[in-house]
Amino acid sequence: MTERMILLNVLVTGGAGFIGRWVVKKLLEDGQKVWILDNLSNGRTENIKEFEGHPNLAEFIEGDIKDVSTLEKLFGNRFDICYHLAASINVQDSIDDPRTTFENDTLGTFNILEQCKIHNTKIVFMSTCMVYDRAAEETGITEQHATKPASPYAGSKIAGENMVLSYWYAYKMPAVVIRPFNTYGPFQKASGEGGVVAIFIKRNLEKQVLNIYGDGTQTRDLLFVEDCADFVIKAGYSDKVNGEIVNAGLGKDISINDLAFLVTGDRNLIKHIPHIHPQSEIQKLLCNYDKAGRLMGWTPRITLAAGIKETEKWISASHEG
């Protein structure tokens, strides 16, 4: 989308995070007026530095979705859409400290919902493919596939999803739940648990061994971040997905073993180590995004090879840590 007849007031929670940053970028390119709310527990101001002074960036607020008074003041701007991306996203952290993840991902979402209800703001709730049960179907995981709260992170996200959809059914408040699969690309942290592509690339550039949890046969459907951001934004623009759960992914999966070899090209630089949370591992993640194509006209454009090249270029230039 390059132009709209009606310009929108839009809030992006978690807008200084990895995916949030790309969502903000595309919204600004679309000419929307954007507010960013982020407590910087995971997001970083350098992610959004290039948007400083942009005429359509209304405000960056360093604040927390658990702080109701901050939300009450912020929602006085009368948003048309709230892209709710703020969350605790680390599976192992949720296992070690379930309270923090629950308070951020479920109670924080409730606080956002209450403000959206008052102001009739559409909510786009960022969930995760980690809510799904293990799947072996070659056709990929559809939105009808069984869910399984195999970690407090997944449990908190499922609870958030159900609250979001309850506001659609109970109040007819516009709402959509989105479940992007494993997203990667420039601006993702190359440390910690989540960004396997970024971690592999950074370690390879530093001539370090690539560590794989478990036997490496587990597969991931890797979605390039610009395709993900395009999906997130379209879910806000489309009335057809109101009240729906919608997946997004590449539609192709790759084993972690093959991904590591794709990055390094040297099997001697790949090492298998014990899994830190095998009980929460999903063995096969393969997205079926037919619903997103049918309702939103969305389809991914960036191949895995092209996406890895872009990510490597960015990590090389930024020496990201």
C-alpha positions as CSV (number, residue, x, y, z in Angstrom):
1,M,0.0,0.0,0.0
2,T,1.5,3.4,-1.0
3,E,-1.5,5.7,-0.3
4,R,-4.8,5.6,1.6
5,M,-7.8,7.9,1.3
6,I,-8.1,8.0,5.1
7,L,-5.0,8.4,7.2
8,L,-5.0,6.5,10.5
9,N,-3.8,7.1,14.0
10,V,-1.9,4.0,14.9
11,L,-0.3,2.7,18.2
12,V,2.5,0.1,18.0
13,T,3.2,-1.5,21.4
14,G,6.7,-3.0,21.4
15,G,7.5,-0.7,18.5
16,A,11.2,-0.5,19.4
17,G,11.6,-4.3,19.2
18,F,12.8,-6.3,16.3
19,I,9.5,-6.9,14.4
20,G,7.9,-3.7,15.8
21,R,10.6,-1.6,14.2
22,W,9.8,-3.0,10.8
23,V,6.1,-2.5,11.4
24,V,6.7,1.1,12.4
25,K,8.8,1.7,9.2
26,K,6.1,0.3,6.9
27,L,3.4,2.3,8.6
28,L,5.3,5.5,8.2
29,E,5.9,4.7,4.6
30,D,2.1,4.2,4.2
31,G,1.7,7.8,5.6
32,Q,0.0,6.7,8.9
33,K,0.5,8.7,12.1
34,V,2.3,6.4,14.5
35,W,2.8,6.3,18.2
36,I,5.3,3.9,19.7
37,L,5.0,2.4,23.3
38,D,7.9,0.3,24.5
39,N,9.5,-0.2,28.0
40,L,12.8,-1.1,26.3
41,S,13.1,-4.4,28.2
42,N,13.6,-6.1,24.9
43,G,13.4,-3.2,22.4
44,R,16.1,-0.7,21.8
45,T,16.0,3.0,20.9
46,E,18.7,2.4,18.2
47,N,16.1,0.3,16.4
48,I,14.0,3.4,15.8
49,K,16.7,6.0,15.6
50,E,16.3,6.5,11.9
51,F,12.7,7.6,12.4
52,E,13.5,10.5,14.7
53,G,12.1,13.7,13.2
54,H,9.8,11.8,10.8
55,P,6.8,14.0,10.2
56,N,4.4,11.1,10.8
57,L,6.0,9.8,14.0
58,A,3.9,11.4,16.6
59,E,5.6,10.2,19.7
60,F,7.8,7.5,21.3
61,I,6.7,6.7,24.9
62,E,9.0,4.7,27.1
63,G,6.3,3.1,29.1
64,D,4.8,-0.2,30.2
65,I,1.6,-2.0,29.1
66,K,1.1,-3.0,32.8
67,D,0.8,0.7,33.7
68,V,-2.9,1.5,33.3
69,S,-2.5,5.3,33.8
70,T,0.1,5.5,31.0
71,L,-2.3,3.6,28.7
72,E,-5.3,5.8,29.7
73,K,-3.3,9.0,28.8
74,L,-1.9,7.5,25.6
75,F,-5.3,6.2,24.3
76,G,-6.6,9.8,24.5
77,N,-5.1,10.1,21.0
78,R,-8.0,8.0,19.7
79,F,-6.2,5.3,17.8
80,D,-7.8,3.6,14.8
81,I,-5.6,0.5,15.2
82,C,-3.4,-0.8,18.0
83,Y,-0.7,-3.3,16.8
84,H,-0.1,-5.0,20.1
85,L,3.4,-6.6,19.8
86,A,4.8,-5.9,23.3
87,A,5.4,-9.1,25.1
88,S,7.9,-11.3,27.0
89,I,9.0,-13.7,24.2
90,N,11.7,-16.0,25.6
91,V,10.5,-19.6,26.2
92,Q,13.2,-20.4,28.8
93,D,12.6,-17.2,30.7
94,S,8.9,-18.1,30.9
95,I,9.8,-21.5,32.4
96,D,12.2,-20.0,34.9
97,D,9.9,-17.0,35.8
98,P,6.3,-17.7,34.6
99,R,4.9,-14.7,36.6
100,T,6.7,-12.1,34.5
101,T,5.6,-13.6,31.2
102,F,2.0,-14.0,32.4
103,E,1.8,-10.4,33.7
104,N,3.2,-9.0,30.4
105,D,1.6,-11.3,27.9
106,T,-1.9,-11.9,29.5
107,L,-2.5,-9.1,32.0
108,G,-0.8,-6.5,29.8
109,T,-2.9,-7.6,26.9
110,F,-6.1,-7.3,29.1
111,N,-5.1,-3.7,29.9
112,I,-4.7,-2.9,26.2
113,L,-8.0,-4.5,25.4
114,E,-9.8,-2.4,28.0
115,Q,-8.5,0.8,26.3
116,C,-9.3,-0.5,22.8
117,K,-12.9,-1.2,24.0
118,I,-13.4,2.3,25.4
119,H,-12.1,3.9,22.2
120,N,-13.4,1.3,19.7
121,T,-9.8,0.8,18.5
122,K,-9.0,-2.3,16.4
123,I,-6.5,-4.6,18.1
124,V,-4.0,-6.7,16.1
125,F,-2.7,-9.2,18.7
126,M,0.7,-10.7,17.9
127,S,0.7,-14.3,19.1
128,T,3.1,-17.0,18.0
129,C,3.5,-20.4,16.3
130,M,4.8,-21.7,19.6
131,V,1.1,-22.2,20.7
132,Y,0.8,-25.1,18.3
133,D,1.1,-28.8,19.2
134,R,3.7,-31.0,17.5
135,A,2.8,-31.5,13.8
136,A,4.0,-33.8,11.2
137,E,1.6,-33.0,8.3
138,E,3.3,-32.2,5.1
139,T,0.5,-29.7,4.2
140,G,1.6,-27.5,7.1
141,I,-0.1,-26.2,10.2
142,T,-3.4,-24.4,9.7
143,E,-5.2,-22.2,12.2
144,Q,-7.5,-25.3,13.0
145,H,-4.5,-27.3,14.2
146,A,-4.5,-28.2,17.9
147,T,-2.8,-25.9,20.4
148,K,-0.7,-27.0,23.3
149,P,0.6,-24.7,26.1
150,A,4.0,-26.5,26.4
151,S,5.6,-23.5,28.1
152,P,4.2,-20.6,30.2
153,Y,5.0,-18.4,27.2
154,A,2.7,-20.4,25.0
155,G,0.1,-20.6,27.8
156,S,0.2,-16.9,28.3
157,K,-0.2,-16.2,24.6
158,I,-3.1,-18.6,24.3
159,A,-4.8,-16.9,27.2
160,G,-4.2,-13.5,25.5
161,E,-5.6,-14.8,22.2
162,N,-8.8,-16.0,24.0
163,M,-9.2,-12.6,25.7
164,V,-8.8,-10.8,22.4
165,L,-11.3,-13.0,20.6
166,S,-13.7,-12.6,23.6
167,Y,-13.8,-8.9,23.0
168,W,-14.8,-9.5,19.4
169,Y,-17.6,-11.8,20.4
170,A,-18.8,-10.0,23.5
171,Y,-18.5,-6.4,22.3
172,K,-18.0,-6.7,18.5
173,M,-14.7,-4.8,19.0
174,P,-12.6,-5.2,15.9
175,A,-9.9,-7.7,16.7
176,V,-7.6,-10.2,15.0
177,V,-5.1,-12.8,16.3
178,I,-2.0,-13.3,14.2
179,R,0.5,-16.2,14.5
180,P,3.7,-15.5,12.6
181,F,6.1,-18.4,12.4
182,N,9.9,-18.0,13.1
183,T,10.8,-14.5,12.0
184,Y,14.3,-13.4,11.2
185,G,16.2,-10.6,9.5
186,P,18.1,-7.3,10.1
187,F,17.8,-5.7,13.6
188,Q,17.2,-9.1,15.3
189,K,19.5,-9.6,18.3
190,A,22.2,-12.1,17.6
191,S,22.3,-13.3,21.1
192,G,19.9,-15.1,23.5
193,E,17.4,-17.8,22.5
194,G,15.1,-16.5,19.8
195,G,17.0,-15.5,16.7
196,V,18.6,-18.8,15.5
197,V,19.4,-17.3,12.1
198,A,21.0,-14.2,13.5
199,I,22.9,-16.2,16.1
200,F,24.2,-18.7,13.5
201,I,25.3,-15.9,11.1
202,K,27.1,-13.9,13.8
203,R,28.9,-17.0,15.2
204,N,29.9,-18.0,11.6
205,L,31.2,-14.5,10.9
206,E,33.3,-14.8,14.1
207,K,34.5,-18.2,13.0
208,Q,32.9,-19.8,16.0
209,V,31.2,-23.2,16.2
210,L,27.4,-23.2,15.6
211,N,25.7,-24.9,18.6
212,I,22.5,-26.9,17.9
213,Y,20.2,-27.9,20.7
214,G,19.2,-31.6,20.5
215,D,19.8,-33.6,17.3
216,G,19.0,-30.8,14.9
217,T,16.3,-32.7,13.1
218,Q,13.6,-30.2,14.4
219,T,12.4,-28.0,11.6
220,R,11.5,-24.3,11.4
221,D,9.5,-22.2,9.0
222,L,11.5,-19.1,8.6
223,L,9.7,-15.9,7.7
224,F,11.8,-12.8,6.6
225,V,11.0,-9.8,8.8
226,E,9.8,-7.5,6.0
227,D,7.3,-10.1,4.9
228,C,6.2,-10.5,8.5
229,A,5.7,-6.7,8.9
230,D,3.7,-6.6,5.7
231,F,1.5,-9.3,7.1
232,V,1.1,-7.6,10.5
233,I,0.0,-4.3,8.9
234,K,-2.4,-5.9,6.4
235,A,-4.1,-7.7,9.3
236,G,-4.9,-4.2,10.7
237,Y,-6.1,-2.8,7.4
238,S,-8.4,-5.8,6.5
239,D,-11.9,-6.0,7.9
240,K,-12.1,-9.6,6.5
241,V,-9.9,-10.9,9.3
242,N,-11.8,-9.4,12.2
243,G,-12.6,-12.2,14.7
244,E,-10.1,-14.5,13.0
245,I,-6.8,-16.3,13.8
246,V,-4.4,-16.0,10.9
247,N,-1.0,-17.7,10.3
248,A,2.0,-16.3,8.4
249,G,5.1,-18.2,7.3
250,L,7.2,-19.0,4.3
251,G,5.3,-22.3,3.7
252,K,8.6,-24.2,3.6
253,D,10.5,-25.6,6.6
254,I,14.1,-26.5,7.1
255,S,15.9,-28.6,9.7
256,I,18.2,-26.8,12.1
257,N,21.0,-29.1,10.9
258,D,20.4,-27.9,7.3
259,L,20.1,-24.3,8.3
260,A,23.4,-24.4,10.1
261,F,25.1,-26.0,7.1
262,L,23.4,-23.4,4.8
263,V,25.0,-20.6,6.9
264,T,28.5,-22.1,7.5
265,G,29.0,-24.6,4.7
266,D,31.3,-26.6,7.0
267,R,29.9,-29.6,9.0
268,N,33.0,-29.5,11.2
269,L,31.8,-26.1,12.6
270,I,28.5,-27.6,13.8
271,K,28.1,-29.0,17.3
272,H,25.1,-30.6,19.0
273,I,24.5,-29.8,22.7
274,P,21.8,-30.9,25.2
275,H,18.5,-29.2,24.7
276,I,17.7,-26.6,27.4
277,H,13.9,-27.2,27.3
278,P,13.1,-30.4,25.3
279,Q,9.6,-30.5,26.9
280,S,8.7,-27.3,25.0
281,E,10.3,-28.2,21.7
282,I,8.0,-28.4,18.6
283,Q,9.6,-31.0,16.3
284,K,8.1,-29.8,13.0
285,L,7.0,-26.2,12.3
286,L,5.6,-25.8,8.8
287,C,3.1,-23.0,8.1
288,N,0.1,-23.2,6.0
289,Y,-0.7,-19.6,5.2
290,D,-3.6,-20.2,2.8
291,K,-6.0,-18.3,5.0
292,A,-3.8,-15.1,4.9
293,G,-3.7,-15.4,1.1
294,R,-7.5,-15.9,0.8
295,L,-8.6,-13.1,3.3
296,M,-5.8,-10.6,3.0
297,G,-4.1,-11.3,-0.3
298,W,-0.8,-11.8,1.6
299,T,2.0,-14.0,0.4
300,P,5.7,-14.0,1.4
301,R,8.1,-12.6,-1.2
302,I,11.6,-13.2,0.2
303,T,13.2,-16.6,-0.1
304,L,15.3,-18.1,2.7
305,A,18.5,-17.8,0.7
306,A,17.8,-14.1,-0.1
307,G,16.7,-13.4,3.5
308,I,19.9,-14.9,4.9
309,K,22.0,-12.9,2.6
310,E,20.3,-9.6,3.7
311,T,20.6,-10.6,7.3
312,E,24.3,-11.4,6.9
313,K,24.9,-8.1,5.2
314,W,23.3,-6.2,8.1
315,I,25.1,-8.2,10.8
316,S,28.5,-7.7,9.0
317,A,27.9,-4.0,8.8
318,S,26.6,-3.5,12.3
319,H,28.8,-5.9,14.3
320,E,25.5,-6.6,16.2
321,G,25.9,-8.2,19.6
